[in-house]
Amino acid sequence: MVAVKKDKINGDALGTGRRKSSVARVRVRAGSGNITINDKSLTDYFVNDQHQSSISATLAAVEYGDKVDVLVRVTGGGMTGQS
């Protein structure tokens, strides 16, 4: 079992991901499947279908695609590294 970092105020699951020079800070909370990246929707931030599918496929694989909302703050790198 992996320990999950939780926000003490609202109970969001917290995580940080890094790839190359990109850093993503992620919050996952119960919701309806909305993915927000730097205050934009997934389709507005990542216009390339390959980048969109790499993100949504991960949630679909664990069958949480429509059960959680994902909020991401990402900096650095290019679009491929960020996705």
Jmol script that loads the backbone (N, CA, C; Angstrom):
load data "model"
ATOM      1  N   MET A   1       0.857  -1.180   0.000  1.00  0.00           N
ATOM      2  CA  MET A   1       0.000   0.000   0.000  1.00  0.00           C
ATOM      3  C   MET A   1       0.896   1.233   0.000  1.00  0.00           C
ATOM      4  N   VAL A   2       0.554   2.196  -0.816  1.00  0.00           N
ATOM      5  CA  VAL A   2       1.328   3.425  -0.925  1.00  0.00           C
ATOM      6  C   VAL A   2       0.638   4.512  -0.105  1.00  0.00           C
ATOM      7  N   ALA A   3       1.417   5.230   0.670  1.00  0.00           N
ATOM      8  CA  ALA A   3       0.864   6.342   1.442  1.00  0.00           C
ATOM      9  C   ALA A   3       0.586   7.509   0.504  1.00  0.00           C
ATOM     10  N   VAL A   4      -0.579   8.126   0.663  1.00  0.00           N
ATOM     11  CA  VAL A   4      -0.980   9.240  -0.187  1.00  0.00           C
ATOM     12  C   VAL A   4      -0.937  10.517   0.635  1.00  0.00           C
ATOM     13  N   LYS A   5      -0.287  11.545   0.084  1.00  0.00           N
ATOM     14  CA  LYS A   5      -0.273  12.844   0.735  1.00  0.00           C
ATOM     15  C   LYS A   5      -1.636  13.484   0.595  1.00  0.00           C
ATOM     16  N   LYS A   6      -2.182  14.000   1.677  1.00  0.00           N
ATOM     17  CA  LYS A   6      -3.508  14.623   1.661  1.00  0.00           C
ATOM     18  C   LYS A   6      -3.418  16.062   2.135  1.00  0.00           C
ATOM     19  N   ASP A   7      -4.235  16.916   1.523  1.00  0.00           N
ATOM     20  CA  ASP A   7      -4.380  18.293   1.972  1.00  0.00           C
ATOM     21  C   ASP A   7      -5.152  18.271   3.287  1.00  0.00           C
ATOM     22  N   LYS A   8      -4.641  18.926   4.303  1.00  0.00           N
ATOM     23  CA  LYS A   8      -5.270  18.900   5.623  1.00  0.00           C
ATOM     24  C   LYS A   8      -6.592  19.646   5.660  1.00  0.00           C
ATOM     25  N   ILE A   9      -6.785  20.602   4.764  1.00  0.00           N
ATOM     26  CA  ILE A   9      -7.998  21.419   4.792  1.00  0.00           C
ATOM     27  C   ILE A   9      -9.165  20.741   4.086  1.00  0.00           C
ATOM     28  N   ASN A  10      -8.966  20.313   2.830  1.00  0.00           N
ATOM     29  CA  ASN A  10     -10.097  19.766   2.080  1.00  0.00           C
ATOM     30  C   ASN A  10      -9.948  18.299   1.677  1.00  0.00           C
ATOM     31  N   GLY A  11      -8.859  17.642   2.019  1.00  0.00           N
ATOM     32  CA  GLY A  11      -8.701  16.216   1.765  1.00  0.00           C
ATOM     33  C   GLY A  11      -8.264  15.833   0.365  1.00  0.00           C
ATOM     34  N   ASP A  12      -7.848  16.801  -0.471  1.00  0.00           N
ATOM     35  CA  ASP A  12      -7.368  16.482  -1.815  1.00  0.00           C
ATOM     36  C   ASP A  12      -6.107  15.629  -1.728  1.00  0.00           C
ATOM     37  N   ALA A  13      -5.965  14.685  -2.656  1.00  0.00           N
ATOM     38  CA  ALA A  13      -4.725  13.928  -2.782  1.00  0.00           C
ATOM     39  C   ALA A  13      -3.736  14.809  -3.535  1.00  0.00           C
ATOM     40  N   LEU A  14      -2.501  14.873  -3.053  1.00  0.00           N
ATOM     41  CA  LEU A  14      -1.483  15.753  -3.630  1.00  0.00           C
ATOM     42  C   LEU A  14      -0.338  14.934  -4.205  1.00  0.00           C
ATOM     43  N   GLY A  15       0.265  15.442  -5.274  1.00  0.00           N
ATOM     44  CA  GLY A  15       1.410  14.766  -5.857  1.00  0.00           C
ATOM     45  C   GLY A  15       2.240  15.706  -6.696  1.00  0.00           C
ATOM     46  N   THR A  16       3.478  15.313  -6.925  1.00  0.00           N
ATOM     47  CA  THR A  16       4.384  16.075  -7.771  1.00  0.00           C
ATOM     48  C   THR A  16       5.003  15.116  -8.774  1.00  0.00           C
ATOM     49  N   GLY A  17       5.017  15.528 -10.039  1.00  0.00           N
ATOM     50  CA  GLY A  17       5.632  14.719 -11.083  1.00  0.00           C
ATOM     51  C   GLY A  17       6.684  15.527 -11.805  1.00  0.00           C
ATOM     52  N   ARG A  18       7.757  14.855 -12.193  1.00  0.00           N
ATOM     53  CA  ARG A  18       8.837  15.525 -12.917  1.00  0.00           C
ATOM     54  C   ARG A  18       9.234  14.694 -14.124  1.00  0.00           C
ATOM     55  N   ARG A  19       9.492  15.383 -15.228  1.00  0.00           N
ATOM     56  CA  ARG A  19      10.035  14.748 -16.424  1.00  0.00           C
ATOM     57  C   ARG A  19      10.884  15.773 -17.145  1.00  0.00           C
ATOM     58  N   LYS A  20      12.115  15.414 -17.404  1.00  0.00           N
ATOM     59  CA  LYS A  20      13.077  16.333 -17.989  1.00  0.00           C
ATOM     60  C   LYS A  20      13.107  17.608 -17.146  1.00  0.00           C
ATOM     61  N   SER A  21      12.753  18.758 -17.717  1.00  0.00           N
ATOM     62  CA  SER A  21      12.783  19.991 -16.928  1.00  0.00           C
ATOM     63  C   SER A  21      11.380  20.462 -16.549  1.00  0.00           C
ATOM     64  N   SER A  22      10.370  19.617 -16.743  1.00  0.00           N
ATOM     65  CA  SER A  22       8.994  19.968 -16.388  1.00  0.00           C
ATOM     66  C   SER A  22       8.689  19.507 -14.963  1.00  0.00           C
ATOM     67  N   VAL A  23       7.919  20.319 -14.265  1.00  0.00           N
ATOM     68  CA  VAL A  23       7.465  19.978 -12.921  1.00  0.00           C
ATOM     69  C   VAL A  23       5.965  20.198 -12.855  1.00  0.00           C
ATOM     70  N   ALA A  24       5.223  19.171 -12.444  1.00  0.00           N
ATOM     71  CA  ALA A  24       3.769  19.267 -12.336  1.00  0.00           C
ATOM     72  C   ALA A  24       3.359  19.026 -10.889  1.00  0.00           C
ATOM     73  N   ARG A  25       2.574  19.947 -10.367  1.00  0.00           N
ATOM     74  CA  ARG A  25       1.988  19.781  -9.039  1.00  0.00           C
ATOM     75  C   ARG A  25       0.511  19.463  -9.245  1.00  0.00           C
ATOM     76  N   VAL A  26       0.073  18.343  -8.695  1.00  0.00           N
ATOM     77  CA  VAL A  26      -1.244  17.802  -9.023  1.00  0.00           C
ATOM     78  C   VAL A  26      -2.098  17.658  -7.773  1.00  0.00           C
ATOM     79  N   ARG A  27      -3.389  18.001  -7.911  1.00  0.00           N
ATOM     80  CA  ARG A  27      -4.403  17.765  -6.883  1.00  0.00           C
ATOM     81  C   ARG A  27      -5.477  16.893  -7.500  1.00  0.00           C
ATOM     82  N   VAL A  28      -5.883  15.857  -6.784  1.00  0.00           N
ATOM     83  CA  VAL A  28      -6.947  14.981  -7.251  1.00  0.00           C
ATOM     84  C   VAL A  28      -8.030  14.993  -6.190  1.00  0.00           C
ATOM     85  N   ARG A  29      -9.265  15.283  -6.618  1.00  0.00           N
ATOM     86  CA  ARG A  29     -10.395  15.311  -5.693  1.00  0.00           C
ATOM     87  C   ARG A  29     -11.595  14.633  -6.328  1.00  0.00           C
ATOM     88  N   ALA A  30     -12.505  14.195  -5.510  1.00  0.00           N
ATOM     89  CA  ALA A  30     -13.739  13.586  -6.012  1.00  0.00           C
ATOM     90  C   ALA A  30     -14.458  14.598  -6.892  1.00  0.00           C
ATOM     91  N   GLY A  31     -14.993  14.131  -8.001  1.00  0.00           N
ATOM     92  CA  GLY A  31     -15.650  15.060  -8.913  1.00  0.00           C
ATOM     93  C   GLY A  31     -16.264  14.347 -10.099  1.00  0.00           C
ATOM     94  N   SER A  32     -16.314  15.052 -11.223  1.00  0.00           N
ATOM     95  CA  SER A  32     -17.020  14.548 -12.392  1.00  0.00           C
ATOM     96  C   SER A  32     -16.119  14.293 -13.604  1.00  0.00           C
ATOM     97  N   GLY A  33     -14.818  14.320 -13.437  1.00  0.00           N
ATOM     98  CA  GLY A  33     -13.916  14.023 -14.540  1.00  0.00           C
ATOM     99  C   GLY A  33     -13.282  15.223 -15.207  1.00  0.00           C
ATOM    100  N   ASN A  34     -13.367  16.395 -14.601  1.00  0.00           N
ATOM    101  CA  ASN A  34     -12.745  17.594 -15.177  1.00  0.00           C
ATOM    102  C   ASN A  34     -11.239  17.570 -14.953  1.00  0.00           C
ATOM    103  N   ILE A  35     -10.495  17.900 -15.996  1.00  0.00           N
ATOM    104  CA  ILE A  35      -9.040  18.020 -15.897  1.00  0.00           C
ATOM    105  C   ILE A  35      -8.692  19.460 -16.228  1.00  0.00           C
ATOM    106  N   THR A  36      -8.063  20.161 -15.274  1.00  0.00           N
ATOM    107  CA  THR A  36      -7.706  21.556 -15.435  1.00  0.00           C
ATOM    108  C   THR A  36      -6.192  21.695 -15.312  1.00  0.00           C
ATOM    109  N   ILE A  37      -5.578  22.332 -16.310  1.00  0.00           N
ATOM    110  CA  ILE A  37      -4.134  22.514 -16.325  1.00  0.00           C
ATOM    111  C   ILE A  37      -3.859  24.004 -16.440  1.00  0.00           C
ATOM    112  N   ASN A  38      -3.186  24.563 -15.451  1.00  0.00           N
ATOM    113  CA  ASN A  38      -2.876  25.996 -15.419  1.00  0.00           C
ATOM    114  C   ASN A  38      -4.116  26.838 -15.724  1.00  0.00           C
ATOM    115  N   ASP A  39      -5.213  26.535 -15.072  1.00  0.00           N
ATOM    116  CA  ASP A  39      -6.498  27.247 -15.196  1.00  0.00           C
ATOM    117  C   ASP A  39      -7.132  27.145 -16.581  1.00  0.00           C
ATOM    118  N   LYS A  40      -6.750  26.150 -17.378  1.00  0.00           N
ATOM    119  CA  LYS A  40      -7.358  25.903 -18.691  1.00  0.00           C
ATOM    120  C   LYS A  40      -7.826  24.456 -18.734  1.00  0.00           C
ATOM    121  N   SER A  41      -8.810  24.176 -19.572  1.00  0.00           N
ATOM    122  CA  SER A  41      -9.258  22.795 -19.727  1.00  0.00           C
ATOM    123  C   SER A  41      -8.180  21.985 -20.448  1.00  0.00           C
ATOM    124  N   LEU A  42      -8.294  20.678 -20.368  1.00  0.00           N
ATOM    125  CA  LEU A  42      -7.314  19.793 -21.010  1.00  0.00           C
ATOM    126  C   LEU A  42      -7.204  20.076 -22.503  1.00  0.00           C
ATOM    127  N   THR A  43      -8.333  20.232 -23.190  1.00  0.00           N
ATOM    128  CA  THR A  43      -8.306  20.446 -24.642  1.00  0.00           C
ATOM    129  C   THR A  43      -7.794  21.828 -25.033  1.00  0.00           C
ATOM    130  N   ASP A  44      -7.949  22.808 -24.145  1.00  0.00           N
ATOM    131  CA  ASP A  44      -7.417  24.141 -24.430  1.00  0.00           C
ATOM    132  C   ASP A  44      -5.918  24.210 -24.196  1.00  0.00           C
ATOM    133  N   TYR A  45      -5.415  23.508 -23.188  1.00  0.00           N
ATOM    134  CA  TYR A  45      -3.990  23.577 -22.867  1.00  0.00           C
ATOM    135  C   TYR A  45      -3.172  22.690 -23.806  1.00  0.00           C
ATOM    136  N   PHE A  46      -3.603  21.440 -23.974  1.00  0.00           N
ATOM    137  CA  PHE A  46      -2.919  20.517 -24.883  1.00  0.00           C
ATOM    138  C   PHE A  46      -3.769  20.363 -26.135  1.00  0.00           C
ATOM    139  N   VAL A  47      -3.384  21.019 -27.217  1.00  0.00           N
ATOM    140  CA  VAL A  47      -4.158  20.961 -28.456  1.00  0.00           C
ATOM    141  C   VAL A  47      -3.852  19.698 -29.257  1.00  0.00           C
ATOM    142  N   ASN A  48      -2.730  19.057 -29.006  1.00  0.00           N
ATOM    143  CA  ASN A  48      -2.338  17.828 -29.692  1.00  0.00           C
ATOM    144  C   ASN A  48      -3.087  16.639 -29.075  1.00  0.00           C
ATOM    145  N   ASP A  49      -3.733  15.834 -29.916  1.00  0.00           N
ATOM    146  CA  ASP A  49      -4.503  14.679 -29.439  1.00  0.00           C
ATOM    147  C   ASP A  49      -3.639  13.657 -28.702  1.00  0.00           C
ATOM    148  N   GLN A  50      -2.390  13.520 -29.110  1.00  0.00           N
ATOM    149  CA  GLN A  50      -1.492  12.565 -28.462  1.00  0.00           C
ATOM    150  C   GLN A  50      -1.230  12.970 -27.011  1.00  0.00           C
ATOM    151  N   HIS A  51      -1.049  14.247 -26.749  1.00  0.00           N
ATOM    152  CA  HIS A  51      -0.829  14.720 -25.383  1.00  0.00           C
ATOM    153  C   HIS A  51      -2.090  14.538 -24.545  1.00  0.00           C
ATOM    154  N   GLN A  52      -3.242  14.831 -25.120  1.00  0.00           N
ATOM    155  CA  GLN A  52      -4.507  14.677 -24.403  1.00  0.00           C
ATOM    156  C   GLN A  52      -4.750  13.212 -24.035  1.00  0.00           C
ATOM    157  N   SER A  53      -4.502  12.322 -24.977  1.00  0.00           N
ATOM    158  CA  SER A  53      -4.776  10.909 -24.727  1.00  0.00           C
ATOM    159  C   SER A  53      -3.796  10.311 -23.711  1.00  0.00           C
ATOM    160  N   SER A  54      -2.560  10.801 -23.667  1.00  0.00           N
ATOM    161  CA  SER A  54      -1.612  10.271 -22.690  1.00  0.00           C
ATOM    162  C   SER A  54      -2.052  10.594 -21.267  1.00  0.00           C
ATOM    163  N   ILE A  55      -2.751  11.690 -21.093  1.00  0.00           N
ATOM    164  CA  ILE A  55      -3.239  12.073 -19.768  1.00  0.00           C
ATOM    165  C   ILE A  55      -4.528  11.332 -19.430  1.00  0.00           C
ATOM    166  N   SER A  56      -5.487  11.363 -20.331  1.00  0.00           N
ATOM    167  CA  SER A  56      -6.784  10.751 -20.036  1.00  0.00           C
ATOM    168  C   SER A  56      -6.712   9.225 -20.018  1.00  0.00           C
ATOM    169  N   ALA A  57      -5.787   8.609 -20.754  1.00  0.00           N
ATOM    170  CA  ALA A  57      -5.658   7.154 -20.769  1.00  0.00           C
ATOM    171  C   ALA A  57      -5.236   6.618 -19.404  1.00  0.00           C
ATOM    172  N   THR A  58      -4.434   7.376 -18.699  1.00  0.00           N
ATOM    173  CA  THR A  58      -3.996   6.955 -17.367  1.00  0.00           C
ATOM    174  C   THR A  58      -5.179   6.858 -16.415  1.00  0.00           C
ATOM    175  N   LEU A  59      -6.048   7.855 -16.430  1.00  0.00           N
ATOM    176  CA  LEU A  59      -7.232   7.813 -15.569  1.00  0.00           C
ATOM    177  C   LEU A  59      -8.207   6.726 -16.015  1.00  0.00           C
ATOM    178  N   ALA A  60      -8.331   6.528 -17.316  1.00  0.00           N
ATOM    179  CA  ALA A  60      -9.239   5.500 -17.825  1.00  0.00           C
ATOM    180  C   ALA A  60      -8.744   4.101 -17.458  1.00  0.00           C
ATOM    181  N   ALA A  61      -7.432   3.909 -17.437  1.00  0.00           N
ATOM    182  CA  ALA A  61      -6.862   2.596 -17.119  1.00  0.00           C
ATOM    183  C   ALA A  61      -7.211   2.149 -15.700  1.00  0.00           C
ATOM    184  N   VAL A  62      -7.321   3.095 -14.788  1.00  0.00           N
ATOM    185  CA  VAL A  62      -7.671   2.757 -13.404  1.00  0.00           C
ATOM    186  C   VAL A  62      -9.145   3.000 -13.119  1.00  0.00           C
ATOM    187  N   GLU A  63      -9.919   3.268 -14.186  1.00  0.00           N
ATOM    188  CA  GLU A  63     -11.367   3.465 -14.119  1.00  0.00           C
ATOM    189  C   GLU A  63     -11.788   4.603 -13.191  1.00  0.00           C
ATOM    190  N   TYR A  64     -11.025   5.696 -13.234  1.00  0.00           N
ATOM    191  CA  TYR A  64     -11.347   6.889 -12.468  1.00  0.00           C
ATOM    192  C   TYR A  64     -11.576   8.099 -13.358  1.00  0.00           C
ATOM    193  N   GLY A  65     -11.718   7.895 -14.656  1.00  0.00           N
ATOM    194  CA  GLY A  65     -11.847   8.991 -15.604  1.00  0.00           C
ATOM    195  C   GLY A  65     -13.016   9.919 -15.337  1.00  0.00           C
ATOM    196  N   ASP A  66     -14.122   9.387 -14.825  1.00  0.00           N
ATOM    197  CA  ASP A  66     -15.294  10.222 -14.571  1.00  0.00           C
ATOM    198  C   ASP A  66     -15.638  10.326 -13.087  1.00  0.00           C
ATOM    199  N   LYS A  67     -14.699   9.934 -12.234  1.00  0.00           N
ATOM    200  CA  LYS A  67     -14.948   9.955 -10.789  1.00  0.00           C
ATOM    201  C   LYS A  67     -14.152  11.009 -10.042  1.00  0.00           C
ATOM    202  N   VAL A  68     -13.110  11.549 -10.676  1.00  0.00           N
ATOM    203  CA  VAL A  68     -12.246  12.518 -10.002  1.00  0.00           C
ATOM    204  C   VAL A  68     -12.016  13.744 -10.874  1.00  0.00           C
ATOM    205  N   ASP A  69     -11.749  14.871 -10.232  1.00  0.00           N
ATOM    206  CA  ASP A  69     -11.299  16.078 -10.906  1.00  0.00           C
ATOM    207  C   ASP A  69      -9.805  16.198 -10.655  1.00  0.00           C
ATOM    208  N   VAL A  70      -9.069  16.603 -11.677  1.00  0.00           N
ATOM    209  CA  VAL A  70      -7.617  16.734 -11.575  1.00  0.00           C
ATOM    210  C   VAL A  70      -7.252  18.183 -11.846  1.00  0.00           C
ATOM    211  N   LEU A  71      -6.531  18.798 -10.911  1.00  0.00           N
ATOM    212  CA  LEU A  71      -6.055  20.170 -11.068  1.00  0.00           C
ATOM    213  C   LEU A  71      -4.535  20.135 -11.100  1.00  0.00           C
ATOM    214  N   VAL A  72      -3.946  20.735 -12.149  1.00  0.00           N
ATOM    215  CA  VAL A  72      -2.504  20.648 -12.359  1.00  0.00           C
ATOM    216  C   VAL A  72      -1.918  22.044 -12.526  1.00  0.00           C
ATOM    217  N   ARG A  73      -0.784  22.282 -11.897  1.00  0.00           N
ATOM    218  CA  ARG A  73       0.059  23.459 -12.140  1.00  0.00           C
ATOM    219  C   ARG A  73       1.362  22.915 -12.693  1.00  0.00           C
ATOM    220  N   VAL A  74       1.660  23.261 -13.939  1.00  0.00           N
ATOM    221  CA  VAL A  74       2.847  22.725 -14.577  1.00  0.00           C
ATOM    222  C   VAL A  74       3.720  23.867 -15.075  1.00  0.00           C
ATOM    223  N   THR A  75       5.034  23.697 -14.933  1.00  0.00           N
ATOM    224  CA  THR A  75       6.000  24.694 -15.379  1.00  0.00           C
ATOM    225  C   THR A  75       7.165  23.995 -16.057  1.00  0.00           C
ATOM    226  N   GLY A  76       7.861  24.723 -16.895  1.00  0.00           N
ATOM    227  CA  GLY A  76       9.098  24.250 -17.501  1.00  0.00           C
ATOM    228  C   GLY A  76       8.884  23.269 -18.638  1.00  0.00           C
ATOM    229  N   GLY A  77       9.914  23.115 -19.437  1.00  0.00           N
ATOM    230  CA  GLY A  77       9.908  22.142 -20.498  1.00  0.00           C
ATOM    231  C   GLY A  77       8.955  22.454 -21.621  1.00  0.00           C
ATOM    232  N   GLY A  78       8.762  21.475 -22.485  1.00  0.00           N
ATOM    233  CA  GLY A  78       7.847  21.624 -23.607  1.00  0.00           C
ATOM    234  C   GLY A  78       6.571  20.856 -23.368  1.00  0.00           C
ATOM    235  N   MET A  79       5.706  20.858 -24.341  1.00  0.00           N
ATOM    236  CA  MET A  79       4.395  20.218 -24.200  1.00  0.00           C
ATOM    237  C   MET A  79       4.499  18.710 -23.983  1.00  0.00           C
ATOM    238  N   THR A  80       5.422  18.046 -24.661  1.00  0.00           N
ATOM    239  CA  THR A  80       5.552  16.600 -24.497  1.00  0.00           C
ATOM    240  C   THR A  80       6.016  16.257 -23.088  1.00  0.00           C
ATOM    241  N   GLY A  81       6.972  16.978 -22.574  1.00  0.00           N
ATOM    242  CA  GLY A  81       7.438  16.742 -21.210  1.00  0.00           C
ATOM    243  C   GLY A  81       6.379  17.068 -20.188  1.00  0.00           C
ATOM    244  N   GLN A  82       5.579  18.075 -20.446  1.00  0.00           N
ATOM    245  CA  GLN A  82       4.521  18.456 -19.513  1.00  0.00           C
ATOM    246  C   GLN A  82       3.397  17.437 -19.512  1.00  0.00           C
ATOM    247  N   SER A  83       3.085  16.882 -20.669  1.00  0.00           N
ATOM    248  CA  SER A  83       1.973  15.907 -20.703  1.00  0.00           C
ATOM    249  C   SER A  83       2.381  14.603 -20.054  1.00  0.00           C
TER     250      SER A  83
END
end "model"
wireframe off; spacefill off
backbone 0.3
color backbone group
